[in-house]
């Protein structure tokens, strides 16, 4: 056999999201759902609860990114 008959295996494509990014976004979504749900249970209107959940999830992303190691 000649070594020229063998070509290197094709490289696997890189993932769409890294594990770090997926974990940060999932944790931020859970935090947003919990905060929004607790806000709604306290008697706030639904629109205000959704807004509170979105703000807490968005604000948590930079903090979680720095807290969760790469």
C-alpha positions in Angstrom: 0.0 0.0 0.0 1.1 3.5 -0.7 0.6 6.3 1.7 -0.8 8.5 -1.0 -3.9 6.3 -1.2 -5.1 7.5 2.2 -6.5 11.0 2.6 -7.0 12.5 6.1 -10.5 12.2 7.5 -12.7 15.2 7.0 -12.9 17.5 10.0 -16.1 17.7 11.9 -18.0 21.0 11.7 -17.8 23.2 14.6 -20.9 23.4 16.9 -23.5 26.1 16.3 -23.3 27.1 20.0 -20.5 26.2 22.4 -21.3 24.4 25.6 -20.4 27.5 27.6 -22.8 29.7 25.5 -25.6 27.2 25.8 -25.2 26.9 29.5 -25.2 30.6 30.0 -28.3 31.2 27.9 -30.2 28.3 29.5 -29.4 29.5 33.0 -30.4 33.1 32.1 -33.7 31.8 30.6 -34.4 29.8 33.8 -33.7 32.9 36.0 -35.9 35.0 33.8 -38.8 32.6 34.0 -38.5 32.3 37.8 -38.3 36.0 38.4 -41.1 36.7 36.0 -43.2 34.0 37.6 -42.6 35.3 41.1 -43.4 38.8 39.9 -46.7 37.6 38.5 -47.5 35.7 41.7 -47.0 38.8 43.7 -49.9 40.4 41.9 -48.3 42.4 39.1 -49.9 42.6 35.7 -48.7 40.0 33.1 -47.0 42.5 30.9 -45.0 43.8 33.8 -44.1 40.3 34.8 -42.9 39.4 31.4 -40.8 42.6 31.1 -39.3 41.9 34.5 -38.4 38.4 33.4 -36.8 39.6 30.2 -34.8 42.3 31.9 -33.5 39.9 34.6 -32.6 37.3 32.0 -30.8 39.9 29.8 -29.0 41.4 32.7 -27.9 38.0 34.0 -26.1 37.0 30.8 -23.0 39.1 31.4 -22.8 38.1 35.0 -23.3 34.4 34.2 -20.7 34.7 31.4 -18.1 35.9 33.8 -19.1 33.5 36.6 -19.3 30.3 34.6 -15.7 29.4 33.4 -14.9 28.7 29.8 
